[in-house]
Amino acid sequence: MAEELSRSDREILKAVYRLTKTEDGAHTGTLADRMGVSPGTATTAIKRLDERGLLQHQPYRGVQLTKKGRRAAVAAIRRHRIVERFLSDMLGYPWNEADRLAGAFEHELPQEVEERLFVALDRPSTCPHGFPIPEPDDADIPDLPPLYALQPGDVAVVAVPGSTDPDVVEFLASLGLKPGVRVEVREKHPFDGPLVLRVDGKDRTVGEKVANQIFVKQERKERTA
């Protein structure tokens, strides 16, 4: 099915998947804004994917993915993250440029090229931003909690979305907070106060607003006897 989907089809499926992670349905206007197209263009695309059994558009509830559409959306995200990894690992692009560049050509790749890229990259488990690369047949992708959800003593590996404001990315870099970096929460001040993190042997302070823009893969705590 991946070969039959156009660029706009994949982008809509990815957008619906992400929006319905936090809401019951994705509304046409929100989808149009997310994709930078007119509501009429979004409506036409939604109708086409509805007819193909990938989406369901219900009045007052918005757009939802079917089981078939959900797998297609996850497959599209998988492809995007593999291409990001290729751009970062093999071509040397910074992690925060990979997201933008991947969208320029990921949709033109034959499925067999995607598979060979994945193998050539030694089957990576995450994209350069630190988010998981799903398996080919997965129908969902695990959510990563925000850094601010952690408590003192928790240890986790950082993931930073490609959509993060460049000024925030620069600030995070100054603290050593980049994708793949391991951090430990030392303190969490009450009433939405800042976090104190141990990063590469140094204590760093991050406010609540920024800490909620960073995501983490938490490491399990070792049990003590």
C-alpha positions as CSV (number, residue, x, y, z in Angstrom):
1,M,0.0,0.0,0.0
2,A,2.9,2.4,0.7
3,E,3.7,2.7,-3.0
4,E,0.1,3.7,-3.8
5,L,0.0,6.7,-1.4
6,S,0.9,10.1,-2.6
7,R,2.9,12.7,-0.7
8,S,-0.2,14.5,0.4
9,D,-1.9,11.3,1.4
10,R,1.0,10.3,3.7
11,E,1.2,13.8,5.2
12,I,-2.5,13.8,6.0
13,L,-2.4,10.4,7.5
14,K,0.6,11.4,9.7
15,A,-1.2,14.6,10.7
16,V,-4.4,12.8,11.7
17,Y,-2.4,10.2,13.6
18,R,-0.6,12.9,15.6
19,L,-3.7,15.0,16.3
20,T,-5.8,12.0,17.4
21,K,-3.2,11.0,19.9
22,T,-4.5,13.9,22.1
23,E,-8.0,14.4,20.8
24,D,-11.0,12.2,19.8
25,G,-10.9,13.4,16.2
26,A,-9.0,15.7,13.9
27,H,-11.1,18.5,12.5
28,T,-10.8,19.7,8.9
29,G,-9.8,23.2,9.8
30,T,-7.0,22.0,12.2
31,L,-5.7,19.6,9.6
32,A,-5.7,22.4,7.0
33,D,-3.7,24.7,9.3
34,R,-1.3,21.9,10.2
35,M,-0.6,21.1,6.5
36,G,-0.6,24.7,5.3
37,V,-3.5,24.2,2.8
38,S,-7.0,25.6,2.4
39,P,-9.9,23.9,4.1
40,G,-11.3,23.0,0.7
41,T,-8.1,21.2,-0.3
42,A,-8.1,19.3,3.0
43,T,-11.7,18.3,2.6
44,T,-11.1,16.9,-0.8
45,A,-8.1,14.9,0.4
46,I,-10.0,13.6,3.4
47,K,-12.9,12.5,1.2
48,R,-10.5,10.6,-1.1
49,L,-8.9,8.8,1.8
50,D,-12.3,8.0,3.3
51,E,-13.3,6.4,0.0
52,R,-10.2,4.2,0.2
53,G,-11.0,3.0,3.7
54,L,-8.1,4.9,5.4
55,L,-10.1,7.6,7.2
56,Q,-13.6,8.1,8.6
57,H,-15.1,11.5,8.6
58,Q,-18.0,11.8,11.1
59,P,-20.0,15.0,11.6
60,Y,-19.2,16.8,14.9
61,R,-16.4,14.2,15.7
62,G,-14.0,15.1,13.0
63,V,-11.6,12.7,11.1
64,Q,-10.4,9.4,12.6
65,L,-8.1,6.8,11.2
66,T,-9.4,3.3,10.4
67,K,-7.3,0.3,11.4
68,K,-5.9,0.2,7.8
69,G,-5.3,4.0,7.9
70,R,-3.5,3.8,11.2
71,R,-1.1,1.2,9.9
72,A,-0.4,3.4,6.9
73,A,0.2,6.4,9.1
74,V,2.6,4.6,11.3
75,A,4.4,3.2,8.2
76,A,4.7,6.8,6.9
77,I,6.2,8.0,10.2
78,R,8.6,5.0,10.1
79,R,9.8,6.0,6.7
80,H,10.3,9.6,7.7
81,R,12.3,8.6,10.7
82,I,14.5,6.2,8.7
83,V,15.2,8.9,6.2
84,E,16.1,11.3,9.0
85,R,18.5,8.8,10.3
86,F,20.1,8.4,6.9
87,L,20.5,12.1,6.6
88,S,22.1,12.4,10.0
89,D,24.2,9.2,10.2
90,M,25.4,8.8,6.6
91,L,25.3,12.4,5.2
92,G,26.3,14.2,8.4
93,Y,23.4,16.6,8.7
94,P,22.6,18.0,12.2
95,W,19.7,16.3,13.9
96,N,17.7,19.5,13.9
97,E,17.9,19.8,10.1
98,A,17.0,16.2,9.3
99,D,13.2,16.7,9.8
100,R,13.0,19.5,7.3
101,L,15.2,17.8,4.7
102,A,13.6,14.3,5.0
103,G,10.2,15.7,3.8
104,A,11.8,16.8,0.5
105,F,12.3,13.3,-0.9
106,E,11.0,10.6,1.5
107,H,7.8,10.2,-0.5
108,E,9.7,9.3,-3.7
109,L,11.5,6.3,-2.2
110,P,10.5,2.8,-3.4
111,Q,9.7,0.5,-0.5
112,E,12.7,-1.7,-1.2
113,V,15.0,1.3,-0.9
114,E,13.5,2.2,2.5
115,E,14.1,-1.3,3.7
116,R,17.7,-1.3,2.4
117,L,18.4,2.0,4.1
118,F,17.1,0.6,7.4
119,V,19.4,-2.4,7.1
120,A,22.4,-0.3,6.0
121,L,21.9,1.9,9.1
122,D,22.2,-1.2,11.3
123,R,18.4,-1.2,12.1
124,P,18.3,1.9,14.3
125,S,15.7,2.0,17.1
126,T,15.3,5.8,17.1
127,C,15.4,8.7,14.8
128,P,18.0,11.5,15.3
129,H,15.6,13.4,17.5
130,G,15.4,10.4,19.9
131,F,11.9,9.1,19.0
132,P,11.2,5.4,18.4
133,I,11.2,4.0,14.9
134,P,8.2,1.6,14.8
135,E,8.4,-1.9,13.4
136,P,6.9,-2.4,9.8
137,D,3.6,-3.9,11.0
138,D,3.1,-1.7,14.1
139,A,-0.3,0.0,14.4
140,D,0.9,2.4,17.0
141,I,4.0,4.2,18.3
142,P,4.7,4.5,22.1
143,D,4.2,8.0,23.5
144,L,7.2,9.5,25.3
145,P,6.4,11.6,28.4
146,P,7.7,15.1,28.7
147,L,10.8,15.7,30.8
148,Y,8.8,17.6,33.3
149,A,6.8,14.5,34.2
150,L,9.8,12.9,35.8
151,Q,10.5,12.9,39.5
152,P,13.8,13.2,41.5
153,G,15.8,10.0,41.0
154,D,14.4,9.2,37.6
155,V,16.9,8.6,34.8
156,A,16.0,9.0,31.1
157,V,17.3,9.6,27.6
158,V,16.3,12.9,25.9
159,A,14.3,13.3,22.7
160,V,13.6,16.7,21.1
161,P,11.0,17.3,18.4
162,G,12.1,18.7,15.0
163,S,9.4,21.4,15.4
164,T,11.1,22.9,18.5
165,D,11.8,26.6,18.3
166,P,15.4,27.2,17.1
167,D,16.1,29.5,20.1
168,V,15.0,26.7,22.5
169,V,17.2,24.2,20.6
170,E,20.1,26.6,21.0
171,F,19.4,27.0,24.7
172,L,19.1,23.3,25.2
173,A,22.4,22.8,23.4
174,S,24.1,25.2,25.8
175,L,23.0,23.0,28.7
176,G,24.1,19.8,26.9
177,L,20.5,18.7,26.4
178,K,20.5,17.0,23.0
179,P,18.8,13.9,21.6
180,G,20.3,10.8,23.0
181,V,21.8,12.4,26.1
182,R,21.2,10.6,29.4
183,V,19.9,12.8,32.3
184,E,19.0,12.3,35.9
185,V,16.5,14.4,37.8
186,R,18.2,15.7,41.0
187,E,15.4,18.1,42.2
188,K,12.0,19.2,41.2
189,H,10.8,22.4,42.8
190,P,7.1,22.6,43.8
191,F,4.4,24.8,42.3
192,D,5.6,24.3,38.7
193,G,9.1,25.2,39.7
194,P,12.2,24.3,37.7
195,L,14.0,20.9,37.4
196,V,17.6,20.4,38.4
197,L,19.2,17.8,36.1
198,R,22.5,16.0,36.1
199,V,23.8,16.3,32.6
200,D,27.2,14.9,31.7
201,G,28.4,15.3,35.3
202,K,27.0,18.8,35.8
203,D,23.9,20.1,37.4
204,R,21.6,22.1,35.0
205,T,18.4,24.0,35.8
206,V,15.5,23.9,33.3
207,G,12.2,25.7,33.8
208,E,8.8,24.0,33.5
209,K,7.9,25.6,30.1
210,V,11.1,24.3,28.4
211,A,11.0,20.9,30.3
212,N,7.5,20.3,28.8
213,Q,8.9,20.8,25.3
214,I,11.4,18.0,25.7
215,F,10.5,14.3,25.7
216,V,12.2,11.4,27.3
217,K,12.5,7.6,27.2
218,Q,12.7,6.7,30.9
219,E,15.0,4.0,32.1
220,R,13.8,1.4,34.5
221,K,15.1,1.7,38.0
222,E,17.1,-1.2,39.3
223,R,15.6,-3.0,42.2
224,T,17.7,-3.1,45.3
225,A,17.8,-6.2,47.5
